[in-house]
Amino acid sequence: MPRFLSLGLAWLAGLCVALAADRPNILMIVSDDHAWFDYGFMGSQAVRTPHLDRLAAESRVFPRGYVTNSLCGPSLASMLTGRHVHRHGITGNDPRLPAIEGANGAKGAAKAAAAKQKSAAFLAGRAKMIELFQRSPILPRLLADQGYVSLQTGKWWMGPYQTGGFTEGMTKGGRHGDDGLDIGRKTLAPLTDFISRAKKDGKPFFAWYAPMMPHDPHTPPERLLAKYRDKSPTPQAAKYHAMVEWFDETIGEVRAHLEKEGLTRDTIIVYIADNGWIPRTDKPVVDFERSKQSPFDGGVRTPIFVSWPGRIPPAMMAEAASAVDILPTLLKLAGAPVPAGGDGIDLLDDAALKARPFVAGQNSTHDILELGRPAASLRYRWLVAGDLKLIVSSGLKTGTSQSGSYDATEPPRLFDLKADPHERTDLAAARPEDVKRLTALLDGWWDGR
């Protein structure tokens, strides 16, 4: 090889490494079915989360963070697109199909669901959902344009990992993750190996760590479950609390790997949960009325935090934040252009945070009643403005399902979240002017199209 060519290649390689060093790595951690109050740093006495507590102490933390929907598929889609549910169009987890015979009882329902998910109509509906999702900007795809390599692990609803623009991944196309769901519960090797390879190759990376934890099945190691048997109010709560600590342990392992590779100060970590989870006291299932799939804070509130040691000063923020803020925040930190027409703001922009009048979201049916028409599946719209929260029902009547009633016909409800964080005292009748004012804001955000 001619000496000038060798020198040129060496210079180019050095330039690539220098450019990569200027772009931070990004680790995005997404908890699955995790209540906003089940963290040590949020004041919990029920569960231990030492690794999340440490990360929070090193982060810009928004204790009043909100997802856009208390159902995992729509919620995750908003994190990745920076758009609200009615804009990216993924209002539910699955396409709606006619009921399948033989769905009586738990075993019958499980059998019917498995048959439905293999049907040609279901697969065609899933394909339409994926096509709709890909019309929006997607974070890994945007980062790839900046030279990032990326890895998908854990929960992923939109077909194989390539549909999100990931350069590597675990999910092959199953409806919510297939092989990707091994991450955390069975192994961390795909994630830690990817981090090591990206470092070796001199590439900035984006890693999506969204394990199905503490999501059921709640099967924690016995060593952790033993801690909670006598501490938690019910056996199902004990299993859930042990799952939270198990998930927390995996975060400690991943952070230890970053430290081992010398990447701690070169890596941004973002944390959020996809939706809440409150165990019922009478049976081993979730309280759908107050948490997952509900418009209450038990379903839609989550702490959100951003960590970059030495670059982002730790702080506990009073302003509300939204899952749609993650995309513009990370793109700006990576030095990448932010697509026009997004719904979020930069979480490091204090002026924008103070100027935003409210954060909002919606709740919809688990199965999408009419793909391409978000209003068809709408159950509730809600917004948080200052300390006040308004919940407005859509009037939708669809009867009941395995996960509870889908009827959404209640009058508007108003809560003072500072005085009543668990939303037990409805103030709507006593404060009609606030209901009217906030309803106008909500209608301006989304008029029910």
C-alpha positions as CSV (number, residue, x, y, z in Angstrom):
1,M,0.0,0.0,0.0
2,P,1.4,3.4,-0.9
3,R,2.6,5.4,2.1
4,F,0.3,8.4,1.4
5,L,-2.7,6.1,1.1
6,S,-1.8,4.4,4.4
7,L,-1.5,7.8,6.1
8,G,-4.8,9.0,4.6
9,L,-6.6,5.9,5.9
10,A,-5.0,6.3,9.3
11,W,-6.1,10.0,9.4
12,L,-9.7,9.1,8.4
13,A,-9.9,6.4,11.0
14,G,-8.6,8.8,13.6
15,L,-11.2,11.4,12.5
16,C,-14.0,8.8,12.8
17,V,-12.9,7.9,16.4
18,A,-12.8,11.7,17.2
19,L,-16.2,12.3,15.8
20,A,-17.6,9.3,17.7
21,A,-16.1,10.6,20.9
22,D,-18.0,13.9,20.4
23,R,-21.3,12.0,20.2
24,P,-22.5,10.5,23.5
25,N,-23.6,6.9,23.8
26,I,-27.2,6.6,24.8
27,L,-28.7,3.9,27.1
28,M,-32.5,4.1,27.3
29,I,-34.0,2.0,30.1
30,V,-37.7,1.4,30.1
31,S,-39.4,-0.3,33.0
32,D,-42.5,-2.4,32.3
33,D,-45.7,-2.2,34.4
34,H,-44.1,-0.3,37.3
35,A,-46.0,2.1,39.6
36,W,-44.7,5.7,39.9
37,F,-44.4,5.4,43.7
38,D,-42.5,2.1,43.8
39,Y,-39.0,3.6,44.0
40,G,-36.9,4.3,47.0
41,F,-36.1,7.8,45.8
42,M,-39.9,8.5,45.4
43,G,-40.4,7.7,49.1
44,S,-41.4,4.0,48.9
45,Q,-41.2,2.0,52.1
46,A,-42.5,-1.1,50.3
47,V,-39.6,-1.8,47.8
48,R,-35.9,-1.4,47.5
49,T,-34.4,0.2,44.4
50,P,-30.8,1.1,45.3
51,H,-29.5,1.2,41.7
52,L,-32.3,3.4,40.5
53,D,-32.0,5.6,43.6
54,R,-28.3,6.1,42.8
55,L,-29.0,6.8,39.1
56,A,-31.7,9.3,40.2
57,A,-29.2,11.1,42.5
58,E,-26.9,11.6,39.5
59,S,-29.7,12.7,37.1
60,R,-32.0,15.6,36.1
61,V,-35.2,14.0,37.5
62,F,-38.8,14.7,36.7
63,P,-40.8,13.0,39.4
64,R,-44.0,14.2,37.7
65,G,-43.3,12.5,34.4
66,Y,-46.2,11.2,32.2
67,V,-46.5,8.6,29.5
68,T,-49.0,9.3,26.7
69,N,-51.1,6.1,27.2
70,S,-51.3,3.6,30.0
71,L,-50.9,0.7,27.6
72,C,-47.5,-0.5,26.6
73,G,-47.7,-0.5,22.7
74,P,-49.0,3.1,22.3
75,S,-46.8,4.3,25.2
76,L,-43.6,2.9,23.7
77,A,-44.5,4.2,20.3
78,S,-44.7,7.8,21.7
79,M,-41.3,7.4,23.3
80,L,-39.7,6.5,20.0
81,T,-41.5,9.0,17.8
82,G,-41.9,12.0,20.0
83,R,-45.6,12.1,19.0
84,H,-48.8,11.7,20.9
85,V,-50.9,8.6,20.3
86,H,-53.5,10.3,18.1
87,R,-50.6,11.4,15.8
88,H,-48.6,8.2,15.5
89,G,-51.9,6.2,15.3
90,I,-50.9,3.2,17.4
91,T,-53.8,3.5,19.8
92,G,-53.7,-0.1,21.1
93,N,-51.6,-3.2,21.3
94,D,-53.4,-5.3,18.7
95,P,-55.9,-5.1,15.8
96,R,-59.5,-5.9,16.8
97,L,-60.9,-9.2,15.5
98,P,-64.2,-11.0,16.0
99,A,-64.4,-13.1,19.1
100,I,-63.2,-16.7,18.6
101,E,-65.3,-19.6,19.9
102,G,-64.0,-21.6,22.8
103,A,-63.0,-18.6,24.9
104,N,-64.8,-19.7,28.0
105,G,-62.7,-19.8,31.2
106,A,-59.0,-18.8,31.6
107,K,-57.7,-21.7,29.6
108,G,-60.2,-21.2,26.9
109,A,-59.4,-17.5,26.7
110,A,-55.7,-18.2,26.4
111,K,-56.3,-20.8,23.7
112,A,-58.5,-18.4,21.8
113,A,-56.0,-15.6,22.1
114,A,-53.2,-17.8,20.8
115,A,-55.4,-18.9,17.8
116,K,-56.3,-15.3,17.1
117,Q,-52.7,-14.1,17.0
118,K,-51.9,-16.7,14.4
119,S,-54.8,-15.9,12.1
120,A,-54.3,-14.3,8.7
121,A,-56.6,-11.4,9.6
122,F,-54.6,-10.7,12.8
123,L,-51.3,-10.8,11.0
124,A,-52.6,-8.5,8.3
125,G,-53.8,-6.0,10.9
126,R,-50.4,-6.1,12.6
127,A,-48.7,-5.4,9.2
128,K,-51.0,-2.3,8.8
129,M,-50.0,-1.1,12.3
130,I,-46.3,-1.4,11.5
131,E,-46.7,0.4,8.2
132,L,-48.5,3.2,10.1
133,F,-45.8,3.4,12.8
134,Q,-43.1,3.8,10.2
135,R,-44.7,7.0,8.8
136,S,-43.5,8.8,11.9
137,P,-39.9,9.8,12.7
138,I,-38.3,7.0,14.8
139,L,-35.4,7.7,17.2
140,P,-33.0,4.8,16.3
141,R,-33.5,5.6,12.6
142,L,-32.7,9.3,13.1
143,L,-29.6,8.4,15.2
144,A,-28.4,6.0,12.4
145,D,-28.2,9.0,10.1
146,Q,-25.7,10.4,12.6
147,G,-23.5,7.3,12.5
148,Y,-24.9,5.6,15.6
149,V,-25.2,1.8,15.9
150,S,-28.2,0.7,17.8
151,L,-29.6,-2.4,19.6
152,Q,-33.2,-3.4,20.5
153,T,-33.8,-5.7,23.5
154,G,-36.9,-6.4,25.4
155,K,-40.4,-5.1,24.6
156,W,-41.0,-4.3,21.0
157,W,-44.4,-4.4,19.3
158,M,-43.6,-3.2,15.8
159,G,-42.4,-6.4,14.0
160,P,-38.7,-7.3,13.7
161,Y,-36.2,-4.9,15.2
162,Q,-35.3,-3.5,11.7
163,T,-38.7,-1.7,11.4
164,G,-37.5,0.8,14.1
165,G,-34.2,1.5,12.4
166,F,-32.1,-0.5,14.9
167,T,-28.9,-1.9,13.4
168,E,-29.1,-5.0,15.7
169,G,-31.8,-6.5,17.8
170,M,-33.3,-9.6,19.5
171,T,-36.9,-9.4,18.4
172,K,-37.7,-11.3,15.2
173,G,-41.3,-10.2,14.7
174,G,-43.5,-11.5,17.5
175,R,-46.2,-9.3,18.8
176,H,-44.5,-7.9,21.8
177,G,-40.9,-9.1,21.8
178,D,-40.4,-12.9,21.3
179,D,-36.6,-13.6,21.9
180,G,-36.1,-10.0,23.1
181,L,-38.1,-10.8,26.3
182,D,-35.2,-13.0,27.5
183,I,-33.2,-9.8,28.3
184,G,-32.9,-9.1,32.0
185,R,-34.8,-12.2,33.1
186,K,-32.4,-14.8,31.5
187,T,-29.4,-12.9,30.2
188,L,-27.8,-9.5,29.8
189,A,-25.2,-10.7,27.3
190,P,-26.7,-9.3,24.1
191,L,-26.7,-5.8,25.7
192,T,-23.3,-6.0,27.3
193,D,-21.6,-7.6,24.3
194,F,-23.1,-4.9,22.1
195,I,-21.7,-2.1,24.3
196,S,-18.3,-3.7,24.2
197,R,-18.3,-4.1,20.4
198,A,-19.5,-0.5,19.9
199,K,-16.6,0.7,22.0
200,K,-14.1,-1.5,20.1
201,D,-15.4,-0.3,16.8
202,G,-15.3,3.4,17.9
203,K,-19.0,3.8,17.2
204,P,-21.5,5.8,19.3
205,F,-24.4,3.6,20.3
206,F,-28.1,3.7,21.2
207,A,-29.2,0.8,23.3
208,W,-32.9,0.1,24.0
209,Y,-33.1,-1.9,27.3
210,A,-36.9,-2.5,27.8
211,P,-37.0,-5.9,29.7
212,M,-40.4,-7.4,30.5
213,M,-39.7,-6.5,34.2
214,P,-41.4,-6.1,36.6
215,H,-44.2,-7.2,34.2
216,D,-46.0,-10.4,35.0
217,P,-45.4,-13.3,35.1
218,H,-44.0,-12.3,38.5
219,T,-41.4,-15.0,38.9
220,P,-38.6,-13.4,41.0
221,P,-35.7,-15.4,42.4
222,E,-36.6,-16.9,45.8
223,R,-33.7,-14.9,47.5
224,L,-35.6,-11.7,46.6
225,L,-39.2,-13.0,47.2
226,A,-38.1,-14.0,50.7
227,K,-37.5,-10.4,51.5
228,Y,-41.1,-9.3,50.7
229,R,-43.3,-12.2,51.9
230,D,-43.8,-10.7,55.4
231,K,-43.3,-7.1,54.3
232,S,-45.9,-6.8,51.5
233,P,-49.6,-6.7,52.1
234,T,-50.5,-9.7,49.9
235,P,-48.7,-12.6,48.2
236,Q,-49.2,-11.0,44.8
237,A,-47.8,-7.7,46.0
238,A,-44.8,-9.5,47.4
239,K,-44.0,-11.1,44.0
240,Y,-44.4,-7.7,42.3
241,H,-42.2,-5.9,44.7
242,A,-39.5,-8.6,44.4
243,M,-39.7,-8.2,40.6
244,V,-39.1,-4.5,41.0
245,E,-35.9,-5.2,43.0
246,W,-34.8,-7.8,40.5
247,F,-35.2,-5.3,37.6
248,D,-33.3,-2.8,39.7
249,E,-30.4,-5.3,40.1
250,T,-30.1,-5.6,36.3
251,I,-29.7,-1.9,36.0
252,G,-26.8,-2.1,38.5
253,E,-25.2,-4.9,36.3
254,V,-25.5,-2.9,33.1
255,R,-24.0,0.2,34.8
256,A,-21.2,-1.8,36.2
257,H,-20.4,-3.0,32.6
258,L,-20.3,0.6,31.4
259,E,-17.9,1.5,34.2
260,K,-15.8,-1.6,33.4
261,E,-15.5,-0.4,29.7
262,G,-14.7,3.2,30.8
263,L,-17.9,4.5,29.2
264,T,-19.7,6.0,32.2
265,R,-18.9,9.6,31.4
266,D,-19.5,9.1,27.7
267,T,-23.0,7.7,28.1
268,I,-26.3,9.3,28.6
269,I,-28.9,7.2,30.5
270,V,-32.6,8.0,30.1
271,Y,-35.1,6.2,32.4
272,I,-38.9,5.9,32.1
273,A,-41.6,3.3,32.8
274,D,-44.2,2.4,30.1
275,N,-47.2,2.5,32.4
276,G,-48.2,1.8,36.0
277,W,-49.1,-1.3,37.9
278,I,-51.0,-1.6,41.2
279,P,-51.7,-5.2,42.3
280,R,-55.3,-6.0,43.3
281,T,-55.7,-7.2,46.9
282,D,-58.2,-9.9,46.1
283,K,-56.6,-11.8,43.2
284,P,-53.2,-11.9,41.4
285,V,-53.9,-9.4,38.7
286,V,-53.5,-5.7,38.2
287,D,-56.0,-3.0,39.3
288,F,-57.2,-1.9,35.9
289,E,-59.5,0.7,37.4
290,R,-56.7,2.7,39.0
291,S,-53.4,1.8,37.1
292,K,-52.7,0.0,33.9
293,Q,-55.1,1.0,31.1
294,S,-56.6,3.7,33.4
295,P,-56.3,7.5,33.1
296,F,-55.3,7.9,36.7
297,D,-51.7,8.7,37.8
298,G,-51.4,5.0,38.8
299,G,-51.5,4.2,35.1
300,V,-49.9,7.2,33.4
301,R,-47.4,8.8,35.8
302,T,-43.7,7.8,35.9
303,P,-40.5,9.4,37.0
304,I,-38.4,10.4,34.0
305,F,-34.7,11.2,34.3
306,V,-31.7,12.0,32.2
307,S,-28.2,11.4,33.3
308,W,-24.9,12.4,31.7
309,P,-22.1,12.6,34.3
310,G,-20.1,15.8,34.2
311,R,-22.4,17.3,31.6
312,I,-26.0,17.4,33.1
313,P,-26.1,18.7,36.6
314,P,-28.3,16.6,38.9
315,A,-31.5,18.3,39.9
316,M,-35.0,17.4,41.1
317,M,-37.4,19.3,38.8
318,A,-40.8,20.6,39.7
319,E,-42.2,20.8,36.2
320,A,-44.2,18.0,34.6
321,A,-42.5,16.1,31.7
322,S,-43.8,13.8,29.0
323,A,-42.6,10.7,27.2
324,V,-42.7,12.7,23.9
325,D,-39.9,14.9,25.3
326,I,-37.4,12.1,25.1
327,L,-36.8,12.2,21.4
328,P,-36.0,15.9,21.0
329,T,-33.9,15.9,24.2
330,L,-31.7,13.0,23.0
331,L,-31.4,14.3,19.5
332,K,-30.2,17.6,20.7
333,L,-27.7,16.0,23.1
334,A,-26.4,13.9,20.2
335,G,-26.0,17.0,18.0
336,A,-28.7,15.7,15.6
337,P,-31.4,17.7,13.9
338,V,-34.9,17.5,15.5
339,P,-37.7,16.7,13.0
340,A,-40.3,19.5,12.7
341,G,-43.8,18.9,13.8
342,G,-43.0,16.9,17.0
343,D,-45.0,17.2,20.2
344,G,-42.2,17.2,22.8
345,I,-39.7,19.8,24.1
346,D,-36.1,19.6,25.2
347,L,-36.0,18.5,28.9
348,L,-32.9,20.6,29.4
349,D,-34.6,23.8,28.2
350,D,-35.7,25.5,31.5
351,A,-37.6,28.3,29.7
352,A,-39.6,25.8,27.5
353,L,-40.5,23.7,30.6
354,K,-41.8,26.7,32.5
355,A,-43.7,28.1,29.5
356,R,-45.5,24.8,28.7
357,P,-49.1,25.2,30.0
358,F,-49.8,21.5,30.4
359,V,-48.9,17.9,29.6
360,A,-51.6,15.6,28.2
361,G,-52.4,12.1,27.2
362,Q,-55.2,9.6,26.4
363,N,-56.4,6.1,27.1
364,S,-57.8,3.7,24.6
365,T,-59.0,0.2,24.1
366,H,-56.5,-2.6,24.2
367,D,-57.5,-3.8,20.7
368,I,-57.7,-1.0,18.1
369,L,-61.3,-0.7,17.0
370,E,-60.5,1.1,13.7
371,L,-56.9,1.6,12.6
372,G,-56.3,5.0,11.2
373,R,-59.2,6.7,13.2
374,P,-57.8,7.3,16.7
375,A,-61.2,8.6,18.1
376,A,-62.8,5.2,17.5
377,S,-60.7,3.6,20.3
378,L,-60.7,6.6,22.6
379,R,-61.8,6.0,26.2
380,Y,-60.3,9.1,28.1
381,R,-58.4,12.2,27.5
382,W,-56.6,13.9,30.4
383,L,-54.2,16.8,31.1
384,V,-52.1,18.0,34.0
385,A,-51.8,21.8,34.4
386,G,-49.9,22.8,37.5
387,D,-51.3,20.9,40.4
388,L,-54.6,20.2,38.7
389,K,-55.5,17.2,36.6
390,L,-58.6,16.9,34.5
391,I,-60.0,13.5,33.1
392,V,-62.6,13.6,30.4
393,S,-64.5,10.5,29.3
394,S,-65.2,9.9,25.6
395,G,-68.6,8.2,26.0
396,L,-67.3,5.0,24.4
397,K,-69.3,1.9,25.3
398,T,-67.8,-1.4,24.4
399,G,-68.9,-3.6,27.4
400,T,-66.4,-5.6,29.3
401,S,-63.3,-7.6,28.5
402,Q,-60.9,-9.9,30.4
403,S,-59.2,-6.7,31.6
404,G,-62.3,-5.0,33.0
405,S,-64.9,-2.6,31.8
406,Y,-64.2,-0.5,28.7
407,D,-67.2,1.8,29.1
408,A,-66.0,5.4,29.5
409,T,-69.1,7.4,30.3
410,E,-68.3,9.2,33.6
411,P,-68.6,13.0,33.9
412,P,-65.4,15.0,33.9
413,R,-63.2,14.6,37.0
414,L,-60.9,17.1,38.5
415,F,-58.1,16.4,41.1
416,D,-55.6,18.5,43.0
417,L,-52.5,16.3,42.7
418,K,-50.5,18.2,45.3
419,A,-53.1,17.7,48.0
420,D,-54.4,14.4,46.7
421,P,-51.7,12.5,44.7
422,H,-53.7,9.3,44.6
423,E,-56.8,11.1,43.1
424,R,-59.4,10.1,45.7
425,T,-61.3,13.5,45.9
426,D,-63.1,14.6,42.8
427,L,-63.3,18.4,42.8
428,A,-65.2,18.8,39.5
429,A,-68.6,19.8,41.1
430,A,-66.9,22.3,43.4
431,R,-64.8,24.0,40.8
432,P,-66.8,24.1,37.5
433,E,-64.7,27.1,36.2
434,D,-61.5,25.1,36.4
435,V,-63.2,22.2,34.6
436,K,-64.4,24.6,31.8
437,R,-61.0,26.2,31.5
438,L,-59.0,22.9,31.4
439,T,-61.5,21.3,29.0
440,A,-60.9,24.1,26.5
441,L,-57.2,23.4,26.7
442,L,-57.8,19.7,26.3
443,D,-60.0,20.3,23.3
444,G,-57.4,22.6,21.7
445,W,-54.8,19.8,22.2
446,W,-57.1,17.2,20.6
447,D,-60.6,17.9,19.5
448,G,-61.6,14.2,19.1
449,R,-60.9,13.8,15.4
